[in-house]
């Protein structure tokens, strides 16, 4: 599973109705790893029907139709380094004025020579996954002996080549107690961003254990604490973190349980007192709002973990699909049901649309990973909500 690298801070305003901030492109499903939580269920070879070189260049060229500022193209996989034409694709994006970020796998393909070539073509940001504070935990998910040490070394190499580094961590019942020690590794690596992914049971991730809503709340408070050690913290499929940040910034008492107490104590033990103001990122994006995903075969999804096909870039321009598809319009308008539909944080958070779909089959339903009970009535009657296009 690959998740998106963050990018250098850009102050330009995005109208999220007209253009996404991030376009994730699963350039191939090929990968030398077989991680237990892989969304893509990656294989050691490309799958049939992946976009050809010419089709890939044409797709990249259509991103100019979003206008300026252009979205950031996050080239992921599988493993983007398995694309033999990766450098040419980066050149094509640069020629179109589209910035590129990269989410490679830690394999023998991640060489210093390749990093030099990518930097020379303008790639500034890359992310790597670190899913445990020990070899046993990390390699238990990655299923490659020696991969933990190789990942720590790769993080240092990315930094040595002048890349802005992001560490991606998936949170499961198996590794949650290691989060303070992982935070220390993030700090020691010099990474600029820690992106924490809250598991959605899709792909191979169906075999792993999700946290309870109460535990998610505890982890959210812990992540706010972690954001005070000099690196940006943001979440994937855990938008309730933004509500937690809003509460903490407002000075509300911490309402958390025993997991938070253990994690907070562990963080102080690992890193000492906080060293900076909070760098928790709270941009109100969600699946289909500021984010869109294109598979290796050109199918378009609201996000990589929300498997509802909206169309295909071979048949319809991505800008047209993003702006006009009824599901994306409903997501951006926060036309949700259940607790998400009557929550005062619907715009800031909005719940994980991928998890709502995975749990109920309704991409506009409530997110069961959040335990917050809203205090406000529904803003609109349920009769105004469009039917689910699942």
PyMOL commands that set and color helices and strands:
alter all, ss='L'
color gray80, all
select helices_A, chain A and resi 53-66+80-82+86-96+112-120+135-142+147-160+176-189+203-207+213-226+240-249+258-271+318-324+326-332+338-341+353-360+382-384
alter helices_A, ss='H'
color red, helices_A
select strands_A, chain A and resi 22-26+72-76+100-102+125-129+164-171+193-198+232-236+286-287+290-294+299-301+311-312
alter strands_A, ss='S'
color yellow, strands_A
deselect
rebuild
show_as cartoon
